[in-house]
Structures are given as C-alpha cells and as structure tokens.
Amino acid sequence: MTQPTLKDAREVWSNIDDETFDKLIWTCTPYPCASQEREAEMLIELHKRYNGSAGAAIAESMAEFDEAWKEHQERTKNQEST
C-alpha cells in the first residue's frame, strides 16, 4: 500500500474549508518537522478519532499544548529559583 499524501488527507477532510485544514496541519501535526506522509497519516487518523470534527481535534491539541507549556514554565521557574 502506498503512503497517504496531504492530498489524500485533504480529501478525507472534505467537510472543512482550506483555512481550517491549514489550522489542523499547524495545530495537530508536527508540521513542518515531519514528513508530509507522516502528517497525512496523522490527519487521516484524526478524522477517524474525532468523527470528522476539526474543532474537537484542534481544541484537544491546543489543550495538550497549553498543559505542556504550563509544565515547561513551571520547570523553568523552578530552575531559575535554585
């Protein structure tokens, strides 16, 4: 089986506009650090996991980032105080 492309992922997410698809790429994948094939796989999996709800996928990804950022800030603050 050939690896999916971003075009394949875009077809899976045909229910959303291009701006929202771009937001999915930037928010829910390690873009631009991963291969396009890996990003496509992730986007296709997200569609399955969130039943086609881009808003839910983006919201959860943002919440995960916010939590990781909070932990990072705490570690940095603790390192500076020692």
Secondary structure in CASP SS format (residue, H / E / C, confidence):
PFRMAT SS
TARGET T0000
AUTHOR 0000-0000-0000
METHOD secondary structure of the structure
MODEL  1
M C 1.00
T C 1.00
Q C 1.00
P C 1.00
T C 1.00
L H 1.00
K H 1.00
D H 1.00
A H 1.00
R H 1.00
E H 1.00
V H 1.00
W C 1.00
S C 1.00
N C 1.00
I C 1.00
D C 1.00
D H 1.00
E H 1.00
T H 1.00
F H 1.00
D H 1.00
K H 1.00
L H 1.00
I H 1.00
W H 1.00
T H 1.00
C H 1.00
T C 1.00
P C 1.00
Y C 1.00
P C 1.00
C C 1.00
A C 1.00
S C 1.00
Q H 1.00
E H 1.00
R H 1.00
E H 1.00
A H 1.00
E H 1.00
M H 1.00
L H 1.00
I H 1.00
E H 1.00
L H 1.00
H H 1.00
K H 1.00
R H 1.00
Y C 1.00
N C 1.00
G C 1.00
S C 1.00
A H 1.00
G H 1.00
A H 1.00
A H 1.00
I H 1.00
A H 1.00
E H 1.00
S H 1.00
M H 1.00
A H 1.00
E H 1.00
F H 1.00
D H 1.00
E H 1.00
A H 1.00
W H 1.00
K H 1.00
E H 1.00
H H 1.00
Q H 1.00
E H 1.00
R H 1.00
T H 1.00
K H 1.00
N H 1.00
Q H 1.00
E H 1.00
S H 1.00
T C 1.00
END
